[in-house]
Amino acid sequence: MNPSVPLARRSNTLSSSLGLAEKLFSSTDEKRFAIAVEAGLDAVEIGLLREMSFADNLADVTSRYLLDAGGKRVRPTLTLLTAQLGNGNNDEVIRAAEVVEITHLASLYHDDVMDEAQMRRGVPSAQAVWGNSVAILTGDLLFARASKLVADLGVRAIKLQADTFERLCLGQLHETIGPRPDEDPIDHYIQVLADKTGSLIALAATMGVIFSQAPESYATAAEEFGEKIGVAFQLIDDVIDLSPRSEDTGKLAGTDLRAGVATLPLLYLRQLAVTDSSAALLLARLETDAGSRFAGIVDGDLGADGALTAVTEVDDADLTAAIAELRDHSVTARTLEEAHRWAREAVAALAPLPDGPVKKALTRFADTVVERSN
């Protein structure tokens, strides 16, 4: 008996995934296009439930943990969108969409361990529930499952998947080590975003073109769009990170900064601080307050239940105030403009595609990426 699509997924329509309102598709052909993508998403969701099941009871629970937590399924949606440039949904397109989503989910398990994240998709992260070892091994299991699935798609798909996996690892490695002394920190950061996020979104868009037998010339446009919109997506995340606590995720303002991650607003502030005394003062507050907070934890300012003590909370209040100033600073507005620039370049990359619902949908998606607030 085939699993049915969960109600949570059924409400996650094309509109909610990519910000595409029904009125965007007014003609009969456009409506057929939207229905085809929705049907493909339902097929992908059923496939994900099937392919992410394991005979081992623990693996079965841990591997579907983040799948069940939700997600917008942006990557498989892009695969299905670009597939409409060719013959539309077929078994290979659906399989490719499953591969990119499983690869994405696998990377989340590893990312949360590397970042020591406590929350993901509104629930405690996997390592917060089961520990680092189980989270890492679960990610490995999902990478293995994605590799088994992609093998059915042929040598080209295997190479594309392997190249993307390599870039995911290199992006995480370079983020962990940081820029070389002779490397521009901002250029380094953008390349990390392109590798860690852009590469997989590019794979998703490219797979749809290839396995729907769309014209080969469309593949390059889809790949460039995916990588550039992936960078834009992460830059908007840098801005959102400075927003007050999210009711959905429970994250504090400046979660990345508190974890020692130098996002683009902070990198811009460091650059500005060389010649601007007020920027230098704010930078000192951010880095000193963050440093004292981490030092407090190292020195044992944790209660028996693992909660921060009152002393550390006072330091944290100073850091929160500095983060609020950073949120209102010109460097954050500059980050927002940089995100818009990457989104504009992503749309420009679509020029070789024919006018129609696919191009319209991808353009609207680019707009949605830079308009989002969570």
C-alpha positions as CSV (number, residue, x, y, z in Angstrom):
1,M,0.0,0.0,0.0
2,N,1.5,3.3,-1.0
3,P,1.8,6.0,1.6
4,S,-0.4,9.0,1.2
5,V,0.8,12.6,1.1
6,P,0.6,14.1,4.7
7,L,-1.9,16.9,5.2
8,A,1.0,19.2,6.2
9,R,2.5,18.7,2.8
10,R,-0.8,19.1,1.0
11,S,-1.1,22.6,2.4
12,N,2.4,23.4,1.1
13,T,1.3,24.4,-2.3
14,L,3.3,25.9,-5.1
15,S,2.1,29.3,-3.9
16,S,3.5,28.8,-0.4
17,S,6.7,27.1,-1.6
18,L,7.7,29.9,-4.1
19,G,5.4,32.7,-3.4
20,L,3.5,32.2,-6.6
21,A,-0.1,33.4,-6.2
22,E,-2.8,31.8,-8.3
23,K,-3.4,35.0,-10.2
24,L,0.1,34.8,-11.6
25,F,-1.2,32.0,-13.8
26,S,-4.2,33.3,-15.6
27,S,-4.3,31.4,-18.9
28,T,-5.5,27.8,-19.3
29,D,-1.9,26.7,-20.3
30,E,-0.4,28.4,-17.2
31,K,-3.0,26.8,-14.9
32,R,-2.2,23.4,-16.4
33,F,1.5,24.1,-15.7
34,A,0.7,24.9,-12.1
35,I,-1.4,21.8,-11.7
36,A,1.4,19.7,-13.2
37,V,4.0,21.0,-10.7
38,E,1.6,20.4,-7.8
39,A,1.0,16.8,-8.9
40,G,4.7,16.3,-9.2
41,L,5.2,17.6,-5.7
42,D,2.7,15.1,-4.3
43,A,4.5,12.3,-6.2
44,V,7.9,13.5,-4.8
45,E,6.5,13.6,-1.3
46,I,5.2,10.0,-1.5
47,G,8.6,9.0,-2.9
48,L,10.5,10.7,-0.1
49,L,8.4,8.8,2.5
50,R,9.2,5.6,0.7
51,E,12.9,6.2,0.0
52,M,13.7,7.6,3.5
53,S,12.4,4.5,5.3
54,F,14.8,2.1,6.8
55,A,14.4,-1.4,8.2
56,D,16.4,-0.5,11.2
57,N,14.1,1.1,13.7
58,L,16.4,3.9,15.0
59,A,17.6,4.8,11.5
60,D,14.0,4.9,10.3
61,V,13.1,7.4,13.1
62,T,16.2,9.6,12.8
63,S,16.3,9.8,9.0
64,R,12.7,11.0,8.7
65,Y,12.9,13.4,11.6
66,L,13.7,16.6,9.6
67,L,11.5,15.4,6.7
68,D,8.5,15.2,9.1
69,A,9.4,18.6,10.6
70,G,8.3,20.3,7.4
71,G,10.2,22.4,4.9
72,K,9.2,24.2,1.8
73,R,10.6,21.7,-0.7
74,V,12.1,24.5,-2.7
75,R,14.7,22.3,-4.4
76,P,12.3,19.6,-5.8
77,T,9.9,22.4,-6.8
78,L,12.6,24.0,-8.9
79,T,13.3,20.6,-10.5
80,L,9.7,20.2,-11.4
81,L,9.4,23.8,-12.6
82,T,12.4,23.5,-15.1
83,A,11.1,20.1,-16.2
84,Q,8.1,21.9,-17.7
85,L,10.6,23.4,-20.2
86,G,10.7,19.8,-21.7
87,N,8.4,16.9,-21.5
88,G,7.3,17.7,-18.0
89,N,7.0,15.2,-15.1
90,N,8.2,11.7,-15.7
91,D,9.8,9.0,-13.5
92,E,13.3,10.3,-14.0
93,V,12.3,13.9,-13.1
94,I,10.5,12.7,-10.0
95,R,13.5,10.6,-9.0
96,A,15.9,13.6,-9.6
97,A,13.7,15.8,-7.4
98,E,13.8,13.2,-4.6
99,V,17.6,13.0,-4.9
100,V,18.1,16.7,-4.5
101,E,15.8,16.9,-1.5
102,I,17.3,13.9,0.3
103,T,20.8,15.4,-0.3
104,H,19.6,18.7,1.1
105,L,18.2,17.0,4.2
106,A,21.4,15.0,4.7
107,S,23.4,18.2,4.6
108,L,21.2,19.7,7.3
109,Y,22.1,17.0,9.8
110,H,25.8,17.6,9.3
111,D,25.4,21.4,9.2
112,D,23.6,21.4,12.6
113,V,26.4,19.4,14.1
114,M,29.1,21.7,12.7
115,D,27.2,24.8,13.8
116,E,26.1,23.4,17.2
117,A,22.6,24.4,16.3
118,Q,19.9,23.7,18.8
119,M,16.8,24.2,16.6
120,R,15.9,23.3,13.0
121,R,12.5,23.9,11.4
122,G,10.9,24.8,14.7
123,V,12.0,21.6,16.5
124,P,15.1,20.6,18.4
125,S,17.9,19.7,16.0
126,A,18.8,16.0,15.6
127,Q,22.0,16.2,17.6
128,A,20.1,18.0,20.4
129,V,17.8,14.9,20.5
130,W,20.2,12.0,19.9
131,G,23.7,13.5,20.0
132,N,26.4,14.3,17.4
133,S,27.3,10.8,16.4
134,V,23.7,9.7,15.6
135,A,23.1,13.0,13.7
136,I,26.3,12.6,11.6
137,L,25.5,8.9,10.8
138,T,22.0,9.8,9.9
139,G,23.3,12.4,7.4
140,D,25.6,9.8,6.0
141,L,22.8,7.3,5.6
142,L,20.8,9.9,3.7
143,F,23.7,10.7,1.5
144,A,24.1,7.0,0.8
145,R,20.4,6.7,-0.1
146,A,20.6,9.7,-2.4
147,S,23.6,8.1,-4.1
148,K,21.6,4.8,-4.7
149,L,18.7,6.7,-6.2
150,V,20.9,8.8,-8.5
151,A,22.6,5.7,-9.8
152,D,19.4,4.8,-11.6
153,L,19.6,8.1,-13.5
154,G,22.9,7.3,-15.3
155,V,26.5,8.5,-15.4
156,R,25.8,12.1,-16.0
157,A,23.5,12.4,-13.0
158,I,26.1,10.5,-10.8
159,K,28.8,13.0,-11.8
160,L,26.5,16.0,-11.2
161,Q,25.6,14.7,-7.8
162,A,29.3,13.9,-6.9
163,D,30.4,17.4,-8.1
164,T,27.7,19.0,-5.9
165,F,28.6,16.9,-2.9
166,E,32.2,17.9,-3.3
167,R,31.2,21.5,-3.3
168,L,29.0,21.1,-0.3
169,C,32.0,19.7,1.6
170,L,34.4,22.3,0.3
171,G,32.1,25.1,1.3
172,Q,31.8,23.8,4.8
173,L,35.5,23.2,5.0
174,H,36.3,26.7,3.9
175,E,33.7,28.2,6.2
176,T,35.3,26.3,9.1
177,I,38.9,27.3,8.3
178,G,38.2,30.9,7.2
179,P,39.9,33.0,4.5
180,R,43.6,32.8,3.9
181,P,45.7,35.8,4.9
182,D,45.9,36.9,1.2
183,E,42.2,36.3,0.5
184,D,39.5,38.9,0.7
185,P,37.1,37.9,3.5
186,I,34.0,39.0,1.6
187,D,35.0,37.2,-1.6
188,H,35.7,34.1,0.5
189,Y,32.3,34.4,2.2
190,I,30.4,34.7,-1.1
191,Q,32.2,31.6,-2.4
192,V,31.2,29.7,0.7
193,L,27.6,30.6,0.1
194,A,27.8,29.6,-3.6
195,D,29.3,26.2,-2.6
196,K,27.1,25.4,0.4
197,T,23.8,26.6,-0.9
198,G,24.0,27.7,-4.5
199,S,25.5,24.5,-5.8
200,L,22.6,22.3,-4.7
201,I,19.9,24.7,-5.9
202,A,21.7,24.8,-9.2
203,L,21.7,21.0,-9.3
204,A,18.0,21.0,-8.7
205,A,17.2,23.4,-11.5
206,T,19.6,21.6,-13.9
207,M,18.2,18.1,-13.2
208,G,14.7,19.2,-14.3
209,V,16.0,20.4,-17.7
210,I,18.1,17.3,-18.3
211,F,15.6,14.6,-17.4
212,S,12.7,16.2,-19.1
213,Q,14.7,16.2,-22.3
214,A,14.4,20.0,-22.6
215,P,16.9,21.7,-25.0
216,E,20.4,21.3,-23.7
217,S,21.0,25.1,-24.0
218,Y,18.5,25.6,-21.2
219,A,20.7,23.7,-18.7
220,T,23.3,26.4,-18.4
221,A,20.7,29.1,-17.8
222,A,19.0,26.9,-15.1
223,E,22.4,26.2,-13.4
224,E,23.4,29.9,-13.3
225,F,20.0,30.9,-12.0
226,G,20.1,28.3,-9.3
227,E,23.6,29.2,-8.0
228,K,22.9,33.0,-8.0
229,I,19.5,32.7,-6.3
230,G,21.1,30.4,-3.7
231,V,23.6,33.2,-2.8
232,A,20.8,35.7,-2.7
233,F,18.8,33.4,-0.4
234,Q,21.7,33.1,2.1
235,L,22.3,36.9,2.1
236,I,18.7,37.5,3.0
237,D,19.2,34.9,5.8
238,D,22.0,37.1,7.1
239,V,19.6,40.0,7.3
240,I,16.9,37.9,8.8
241,D,19.4,36.6,11.4
242,L,19.5,40.0,12.9
243,S,15.7,40.2,13.4
244,P,14.1,39.7,16.9
245,R,13.4,36.2,18.2
246,S,11.4,34.2,15.7
247,E,8.1,32.6,17.0
248,D,8.5,29.8,14.5
249,T,12.1,28.8,15.3
250,G,12.7,30.3,18.8
251,K,16.0,31.7,17.5
252,L,17.4,34.9,19.1
253,A,18.4,37.9,17.1
254,G,22.0,37.3,15.9
255,T,21.9,33.6,16.3
256,D,24.8,33.2,13.7
257,L,26.8,36.0,15.3
258,R,26.4,34.4,18.8
259,A,27.7,31.2,17.3
260,G,30.8,32.9,16.0
261,V,29.7,33.0,12.4
262,A,30.8,36.2,10.6
263,T,27.8,37.0,8.3
264,L,28.0,39.7,5.6
265,P,26.8,42.6,7.7
266,L,29.6,41.9,10.2
267,L,32.2,41.5,7.4
268,Y,31.1,44.9,5.9
269,L,31.3,46.4,9.4
270,R,34.9,45.1,9.8
271,Q,35.7,46.7,6.4
272,L,34.2,50.0,7.4
273,A,35.8,50.0,10.9
274,V,39.2,50.6,9.3
275,T,38.2,54.2,8.5
276,D,35.0,54.9,10.5
277,S,35.4,55.3,14.3
278,S,31.7,54.7,15.1
279,A,31.8,51.5,13.1
280,A,34.9,50.5,15.0
281,L,33.2,51.1,18.3
282,L,30.2,49.0,17.3
283,L,32.5,46.2,16.0
284,A,34.3,46.2,19.3
285,R,31.1,45.9,21.3
286,L,29.9,43.0,19.1
287,E,33.1,41.1,19.2
288,T,33.9,41.8,22.9
289,D,30.4,41.0,24.1
290,A,30.3,37.9,22.0
291,G,33.8,36.9,23.2
292,S,32.9,37.5,26.9
293,R,29.7,35.5,26.5
294,F,31.6,32.5,25.0
295,A,34.3,32.9,27.7
296,G,31.6,32.9,30.4
297,I,30.3,29.5,29.1
298,V,33.8,28.1,28.9
299,D,34.4,29.2,32.5
300,G,31.4,27.2,33.6
301,D,28.7,29.8,33.9
302,L,26.1,27.1,33.2
303,G,23.4,26.0,35.7
304,A,22.9,22.3,36.6
305,D,20.2,22.1,33.9
306,G,22.5,23.6,31.2
307,A,20.9,27.0,31.3
308,L,22.9,30.2,31.2
309,T,23.4,31.9,34.6
310,A,22.3,35.4,35.4
311,V,25.8,36.7,34.9
312,T,26.0,35.5,31.4
313,E,22.4,36.7,30.7
314,V,23.5,40.3,31.6
315,D,26.4,40.0,29.1
316,D,24.0,38.7,26.6
317,A,21.7,41.7,27.0
318,D,24.7,43.9,26.0
319,L,25.3,41.8,23.0
320,T,21.6,41.9,22.1
321,A,21.7,45.7,22.1
322,A,24.7,45.8,19.9
323,I,23.0,43.4,17.5
324,A,20.0,45.7,17.3
325,E,22.3,48.5,16.3
326,L,23.9,46.4,13.6
327,R,20.4,45.6,12.3
328,D,19.7,49.3,11.8
329,H,23.2,50.1,10.5
330,S,24.0,50.9,6.8
331,V,26.0,47.7,6.5
332,T,22.8,45.7,6.8
333,A,21.1,47.8,4.2
334,R,24.1,47.2,2.0
335,T,23.8,43.4,2.6
336,L,20.1,43.6,1.5
337,E,21.1,45.5,-1.7
338,E,23.7,42.8,-2.4
339,A,21.1,40.1,-2.1
340,H,18.9,42.0,-4.5
341,R,21.8,42.3,-6.9
342,W,22.4,38.6,-6.9
343,A,18.6,38.0,-7.5
344,R,18.7,40.4,-10.4
345,E,21.6,38.5,-11.9
346,A,19.7,35.3,-11.4
347,V,16.8,36.6,-13.4
348,A,19.1,37.9,-16.1
349,A,20.5,34.4,-16.5
350,L,17.0,33.2,-17.6
351,A,17.2,35.2,-20.8
352,P,17.8,32.1,-23.0
353,L,14.6,30.5,-21.7
354,P,11.4,31.0,-23.7
355,D,8.7,33.4,-22.4
356,G,6.0,31.5,-20.6
357,P,4.9,30.1,-17.2
358,V,8.3,28.6,-16.3
359,K,10.2,31.8,-16.8
360,K,7.5,33.8,-15.1
361,A,7.5,31.4,-12.1
362,L,11.3,31.5,-11.7
363,T,11.3,35.3,-11.9
364,R,8.6,35.5,-9.3
365,F,10.6,33.1,-7.1
366,A,13.6,35.3,-7.3
367,D,11.4,38.3,-6.2
368,T,10.0,36.2,-3.3
369,V,13.5,35.2,-2.1
370,V,14.5,38.8,-1.5
371,E,11.1,39.8,-0.1
372,R,10.9,37.1,2.5
373,S,11.1,37.9,6.3
374,N,11.6,34.4,7.7
